Amino acid sequence: MNRLDGKVAIVTGAGQGIGAAIARAFLREGAAVTLAERNGAQAEAYAQTLRNELPGARVLAVQTDVTERATVEHAVAETERAFGPLDVFVNNAGINVFRDPLTMTDEDWKRCFSVDLDGVWNGCRAALPGMVERRRGSIINIASTHSFKIIPGCFPYPVAKHGVIGLTRALGIEYAAQGVRVNAIAPGYIETQLVIDYWNEQADPQAAREATYALQPPKRIGKPEEVGMTAVFLASDEATFINASTITVDGGRSALYHD
């Protein structure tokens, strides 16, 4: 506990799934956290849940569309007004866009990149000026195992996620001497509500679940909380010499040989 005591953090896409787990983990470790979420009502409802669950938690909900640079900058301003200088920014917001390359529309391409890559850049450039000025800060980008593995039928999502790794490495090197660290987490298959909903849409939900588990070396998939605690580590003073790096959280799946 208290590994992030006194730190101020923003988590985008924090109303559900991995983002929600990261926000909860940060609060449990003593950080003040802003839930920067496109669905403002969802963010406020979750903020109230966290206040009830964690008495004394310093949590703020700010409606934020990561595709709009001004709203991300607004989230930073509101966070610093409420809690003080920003220490940690987590670029978690993302969407799945899986299309056939030759039939995909321009709109699908733009939608994918506007959230999954441009949205990450908008978060970075909103957080960086203050961090560089104060010569401290940690930016954590949520990438994916799609960032270095290609699964047929998932285009153009992995293209954007490969870009997130490039952005992470480039910015990590660019600002290392100014005391700012930029790292990424690459989750594999994580048991979010979206995954559960997918299983439940199948003819035999339990069989669909078991088939997914069977593909993983530990015979299960990850929990959002396991990604959350990885983010705690990268945000903490335990990771001060980790920069421009990516931590894979997939139970070993990406290391497994496939026929």
NULUM-326286 format. One record per residue (C-alpha): z, x, y. Coordinates in steps of 0.001 Angstrom, whole numbers, padded with zeros to 6 digits. Each point is the difference from the previous one (the first is absolute). Example, Ala and Ser with C-alpha at 12.3 -4.5 7.8 and 13.67 -1.06 7.14 Angstrom:
2
<rec c3="007800" c1="012300" c2="-004500"/>
<rec c3="-000660" c1="001370" c2="003440"/>
//
This chain:
259
<rec c3="000000" c1="000000" c2="000000"/>
<rec c3="-000474" c1="000917" c2="003665"/>
<rec c3="-002832" c1="002435" c2="-000685"/>
<rec c3="-001761" c1="-001443" c2="003049"/>
<rec c3="003063" c1="-000580" c2="002129"/>
<rec c3="-000935" c1="-000161" c2="003693"/>
<rec c3="-003752" c1="-000003" c2="-000603"/>
<rec c3="-002364" c1="-002589" c2="001490"/>
<rec c3="-002964" c1="-001146" c2="-002078"/>
<rec c3="-002987" c1="-002324" c2="000077"/>
<rec c3="-001603" c1="-001357" c2="-003168"/>
<rec c3="-003329" c1="-001802" c2="000261"/>
<rec c3="-000815" c1="-002795" c2="-002403"/>
<rec c3="003722" c1="-000341" c2="-000630"/>
<rec c3="000130" c1="-003720" c2="-000710"/>
<rec c3="-000617" c1="000323" c2="-003735"/>
<rec c3="-000643" c1="002333" c2="-002906"/>
<rec c3="000315" c1="003750" c2="000416"/>
<rec c3="000522" c1="-000233" c2="003754"/>
<rec c3="002919" c1="-002384" c2="-000440"/>
<rec c3="001555" c1="002331" c2="-002583"/>
<rec c3="-000360" c1="002998" c2="002311"/>
<rec c3="001630" c1="-001879" c2="002868"/>
<rec c3="002932" c1="-001072" c2="-002184"/>
<rec c3="000469" c1="003537" c2="-001349"/>
<rec c3="-000026" c1="001449" c2="003518"/>
<rec c3="002606" c1="-002504" c2="001195"/>
<rec c3="002232" c1="000721" c2="-002985"/>
<rec c3="-000172" c1="003688" c2="000873"/>
<rec c3="001128" c1="-000604" c2="003593"/>
<rec c3="-003253" c1="-000185" c2="001993"/>
<rec c3="-000854" c1="-002552" c2="002656"/>
<rec c3="-003270" c1="-001625" c2="-001052"/>
<rec c3="-002772" c1="-001985" c2="001628"/>
<rec c3="-002050" c1="-002245" c2="-002257"/>
<rec c3="-003472" c1="000275" c2="001525"/>
<rec c3="-001795" c1="-002843" c2="-001721"/>
<rec c3="-003123" c1="-002015" c2="000790"/>
<rec c3="001724" c1="-003201" c2="-001107"/>
<rec c3="002719" c1="-000211" c2="002624"/>
<rec c3="001798" c1="-002957" c2="-001588"/>
<rec c3="000111" c1="001776" c2="-003360"/>
<rec c3="001376" c1="003132" c2="001656"/>
<rec c3="002728" c1="-001902" c2="001828"/>
<rec c3="000989" c1="-001886" c2="-003151"/>
<rec c3="000271" c1="003255" c2="-001936"/>
<rec c3="001936" c1="001620" c2="002833"/>
<rec c3="002539" c1="-002816" c2="-000216"/>
<rec c3="000201" c1="000414" c2="-003771"/>
<rec c3="000769" c1="003689" c2="000489"/>
<rec c3="002656" c1="-000752" c2="002637"/>
<rec c3="001687" c1="-002381" c2="-002428"/>
<rec c3="-000283" c1="002448" c2="-002888"/>
<rec c3="001076" c1="003079" c2="001962"/>
<rec c3="002602" c1="-000939" c2="002628"/>
<rec c3="-000344" c1="002205" c2="003050"/>
<rec c3="-003614" c1="000888" c2="-000795"/>
<rec c3="-002011" c1="000882" c2="003078"/>
<rec c3="-003324" c1="-001711" c2="-000649"/>
<rec c3="-002660" c1="-001313" c2="002347"/>
<rec c3="-003146" c1="-002023" c2="-000742"/>
<rec c3="-003070" c1="000612" c2="002157"/>
<rec c3="-003315" c1="-001787" c2="-000552"/>
<rec c3="-002534" c1="002813" c2="-000486"/>
<rec c3="-003665" c1="000095" c2="-000983"/>
<rec c3="-000738" c1="003591" c2="-000984"/>
<rec c3="-003689" c1="-000506" c2="000754"/>
<rec c3="000930" c1="-000448" c2="003669"/>
<rec c3="001229" c1="003242" c2="001532"/>
<rec c3="001831" c1="-001764" c2="002835"/>
<rec c3="002197" c1="-002031" c2="-002363"/>
<rec c3="001048" c1="003138" c2="-001880"/>
<rec c3="000886" c1="001708" c2="003279"/>
<rec c3="001945" c1="-003146" c2="000921"/>
<rec c3="001973" c1="000292" c2="-003255"/>
<rec c3="000933" c1="003584" c2="000866"/>
<rec c3="001063" c1="-001009" c2="003514"/>
<rec c3="002096" c1="-002922" c2="-001245"/>
<rec c3="001620" c1="002163" c2="-002657"/>
<rec c3="000978" c1="002705" c2="002470"/>
<rec c3="001289" c1="-002615" c2="002437"/>
<rec c3="002231" c1="-001458" c2="-002705"/>
<rec c3="001078" c1="003067" c2="-001941"/>
<rec c3="-000965" c1="003192" c2="001826"/>
<rec c3="-002563" c1="002739" c2="-000717"/>
<rec c3="-002160" c1="-000431" c2="-003079"/>
<rec c3="000600" c1="002376" c2="-002909"/>
<rec c3="-002068" c1="-001459" c2="-002844"/>
<rec c3="-003227" c1="-002002" c2="-000138"/>
<rec c3="-001191" c1="-001421" c2="-003326"/>
<rec c3="-003637" c1="-001101" c2="-000140"/>
<rec c3="000248" c1="-002446" c2="-002875"/>
<rec c3="-002220" c1="-002935" c2="001013"/>
<rec c3="-003099" c1="-000243" c2="-002152"/>
<rec c3="-002408" c1="-002366" c2="-001712"/>
<rec c3="-002048" c1="000073" c2="-003200"/>
<rec c3="-003753" c1="-000324" c2="000507"/>
<rec c3="-001908" c1="000329" c2="-003282"/>
<rec c3="-003744" c1="-000613" c2="000240"/>
<rec c3="-003304" c1="001008" c2="-001570"/>
<rec c3="-001380" c1="002761" c2="002252"/>
<rec c3="-003499" c1="-001444" c2="000299"/>
<rec c3="001005" c1="-003608" c2="000621"/>
<rec c3="003048" c1="000663" c2="002167"/>
<rec c3="-000322" c1="-001308" c2="003552"/>
<rec c3="000500" c1="002060" c2="003134"/>
<rec c3="002964" c1="-002251" c2="000751"/>
<rec c3="001708" c1="000926" c2="-003279"/>
<rec c3="-000481" c1="003720" c2="000708"/>
<rec c3="001395" c1="-000342" c2="003510"/>
<rec c3="002924" c1="-002144" c2="-001162"/>
<rec c3="001008" c1="002586" c2="-002586"/>
<rec c3="-000184" c1="002957" c2="002355"/>
<rec c3="001530" c1="-001804" c2="002981"/>
<rec c3="003238" c1="-000473" c2="-001932"/>
<rec c3="000084" c1="002720" c2="-002649"/>
<rec c3="-001125" c1="002950" c2="002121"/>
<rec c3="-000283" c1="-000957" c2="003678"/>
<rec c3="003329" c1="-001802" c2="-000283"/>
<rec c3="001660" c1="003169" c2="-001269"/>
<rec c3="-001528" c1="001995" c2="002841"/>
<rec c3="001220" c1="-002591" c2="002510"/>
<rec c3="003520" c1="000435" c2="-001346"/>
<rec c3="-000209" c1="003781" c2="000119"/>
<rec c3="-001288" c1="000166" c2="003546"/>
<rec c3="002620" c1="-002486" c2="001201"/>
<rec c3="002830" c1="002029" c2="-001526"/>
<rec c3="-001200" c1="003549" c2="000627"/>
<rec c3="000361" c1="000395" c2="003800"/>
<rec c3="003746" c1="-000619" c2="000025"/>
<rec c3="000563" c1="002004" c2="-003165"/>
<rec c3="-001936" c1="002965" c2="001361"/>
<rec c3="001882" c1="-000188" c2="003293"/>
<rec c3="003363" c1="-000011" c2="-001807"/>
<rec c3="-001234" c1="002552" c2="-002553"/>
<rec c3="001164" c1="-002030" c2="-002963"/>
<rec c3="-001232" c1="-002865" c2="-002115"/>
<rec c3="-001286" c1="-001119" c2="-003385"/>
<rec c3="-003113" c1="-002081" c2="-000593"/>
<rec c3="-000456" c1="-001410" c2="-003500"/>
<rec c3="-003350" c1="-001471" c2="-000966"/>
<rec c3="-000195" c1="-002251" c2="-003030"/>
<rec c3="-003130" c1="001085" c2="-001800"/>
<rec c3="-000784" c1="-000848" c2="-003636"/>
<rec c3="-001010" c1="001580" c2="-003264"/>
<rec c3="-003405" c1="-001330" c2="001080"/>
<rec c3="000175" c1="002861" c2="002513"/>
<rec c3="-000993" c1="002460" c2="-002724"/>
<rec c3="-001132" c1="-002111" c2="-002950"/>
<rec c3="-003029" c1="-002265" c2="-000101"/>
<rec c3="000178" c1="-003286" c2="-001912"/>
<rec c3="-003321" c1="-001820" c2="-000345"/>
<rec c3="-000164" c1="-003316" c2="001811"/>
<rec c3="002445" c1="000958" c2="002754"/>
<rec c3="-002417" c1="001115" c2="002739"/>
<rec c3="000565" c1="000605" c2="002948"/>
<rec c3="003813" c1="000089" c2="-000273"/>
<rec c3="000172" c1="003534" c2="-001465"/>
<rec c3="-002278" c1="001302" c2="002747"/>
<rec c3="002509" c1="-001112" c2="002628"/>
<rec c3="002936" c1="001304" c2="-002039"/>
<rec c3="-001653" c1="003396" c2="-000423"/>
<rec c3="-000206" c1="-000004" c2="003794"/>
<rec c3="003747" c1="-000641" c2="000259"/>
<rec c3="000663" c1="003225" c2="-001913"/>
<rec c3="-002364" c1="001922" c2="002276"/>
<rec c3="001666" c1="-001465" c2="003079"/>
<rec c3="003442" c1="000862" c2="-001368"/>
<rec c3="-000907" c1="003612" c2="-000682"/>
<rec c3="-001845" c1="000511" c2="003278"/>
<rec c3="002769" c1="-001436" c2="002168"/>
<rec c3="002714" c1="001740" c2="-002009"/>
<rec c3="-001588" c1="003375" c2="000750"/>
<rec c3="-000870" c1="-000900" c2="003592"/>
<rec c3="003592" c1="-000795" c2="000977"/>
<rec c3="002098" c1="002115" c2="-002379"/>
<rec c3="000873" c1="002515" c2="002721"/>
<rec c3="001228" c1="-002878" c2="002179"/>
<rec c3="002574" c1="-001049" c2="-002595"/>
<rec c3="-001857" c1="-003078" c2="-001265"/>
<rec c3="-000589" c1="-000508" c2="-003717"/>
<rec c3="-002768" c1="-002253" c2="-001339"/>
<rec c3="000058" c1="-000828" c2="-003702"/>
<rec c3="-001321" c1="-002659" c2="-002350"/>
<rec c3="001200" c1="-001939" c2="-003016"/>
<rec c3="-002579" c1="-001021" c2="-002590"/>
<rec c3="001321" c1="-002925" c2="-002041"/>
<rec c3="-001624" c1="-001002" c2="-003238"/>
<rec c3="000480" c1="-003428" c2="-001581"/>
<rec c3="003088" c1="-001522" c2="001672"/>
<rec c3="001538" c1="-003335" c2="-000930"/>
<rec c3="-000367" c1="-001814" c2="003305"/>
<rec c3="-000282" c1="-003756" c2="000342"/>
<rec c3="-003771" c1="000370" c2="000315"/>
<rec c3="-000131" c1="001614" c2="-003441"/>
<rec c3="002249" c1="-002671" c2="-001472"/>
<rec c3="-002184" c1="-002701" c2="001531"/>
<rec c3="-003058" c1="001629" c2="-001581"/>
<rec c3="001621" c1="-000042" c2="-003430"/>
<rec c3="000991" c1="-003637" c2="000448"/>
<rec c3="-003616" c1="-000917" c2="000729"/>
<rec c3="-001088" c1="001218" c2="-003444"/>
<rec c3="-000271" c1="-002228" c2="-003062"/>
<rec c3="002942" c1="001824" c2="-001603"/>
<rec c3="002173" c1="001554" c2="002740"/>
<rec c3="002313" c1="001776" c2="-002442"/>
<rec c3="-002933" c1="001565" c2="-001834"/>
<rec c3="-001471" c1="001126" c2="003325"/>
<rec c3="003312" c1="001594" c2="000922"/>
<rec c3="000321" c1="001759" c2="-003341"/>
<rec c3="-003575" c1="001285" c2="000179"/>
<rec c3="000736" c1="001553" c2="003389"/>
<rec c3="003220" c1="001557" c2="-001270"/>
<rec c3="-001799" c1="001456" c2="-003018"/>
<rec c3="-002275" c1="002057" c2="002272"/>
<rec c3="002934" c1="001813" c2="001609"/>
<rec c3="001685" c1="003052" c2="-001560"/>
<rec c3="003532" c1="-001512" c2="000460"/>
<rec c3="-001273" c1="-003379" c2="-001337"/>
<rec c3="000963" c1="-001716" c2="003218"/>
<rec c3="-001209" c1="000025" c2="003569"/>
<rec c3="001848" c1="001117" c2="003078"/>
<rec c3="002434" c1="-001955" c2="002108"/>
<rec c3="-000402" c1="-000278" c2="003780"/>
<rec c3="003475" c1="001501" c2="000330"/>
<rec c3="-001202" c1="003189" c2="-001683"/>
<rec c3="-002584" c1="000455" c2="002725"/>
<rec c3="002672" c1="-000888" c2="002554"/>
<rec c3="002303" c1="002784" c2="-001108"/>
<rec c3="-002868" c1="002500" c2="000062"/>
<rec c3="-000542" c1="-000993" c2="003619"/>
<rec c3="003726" c1="000499" c2="000679"/>
<rec c3="-000278" c1="003546" c2="-001286"/>
<rec c3="-003034" c1="000823" c2="002157"/>
<rec c3="001660" c1="-001541" c2="003052"/>
<rec c3="003247" c1="001875" c2="-000529"/>
<rec c3="001134" c1="003464" c2="000999"/>
<rec c3="-000223" c1="000930" c2="-003692"/>
<rec c3="-003782" c1="000299" c2="000335"/>
<rec c3="-000318" c1="002089" c2="003149"/>
<rec c3="-002378" c1="002549" c2="-001569"/>
<rec c3="-002264" c1="-002574" c2="-001625"/>
<rec c3="-003075" c1="-000579" c2="002146"/>
<rec c3="-003668" c1="-000978" c2="-000410"/>
<rec c3="000843" c1="-000948" c2="-003593"/>
<rec c3="-000373" c1="-003000" c2="-002278"/>
<rec c3="002582" c1="-001184" c2="-002518"/>
<rec c3="-001458" c1="-002052" c2="-002853"/>
<rec c3="002170" c1="-002845" c2="-001298"/>
<rec c3="-001811" c1="-001327" c2="-003067"/>
<rec c3="002025" c1="000911" c2="-003081"/>
<rec c3="-002530" c1="002665" c2="-000887"/>
<rec c3="-002958" c1="-002354" c2="-000372"/>
<rec c3="-002341" c1="002069" c2="002191"/>
<rec c3="000704" c1="003093" c2="-002127"/>
<rec c3="-000893" c1="-001794" c2="-003218"/>
<rec c3="-003277" c1="000840" c2="-001727"/>
<rec c3="-002356" c1="-002976" c2="-000179"/>
<rec c3="-002911" c1="-000438" c2="-002401"/>
//
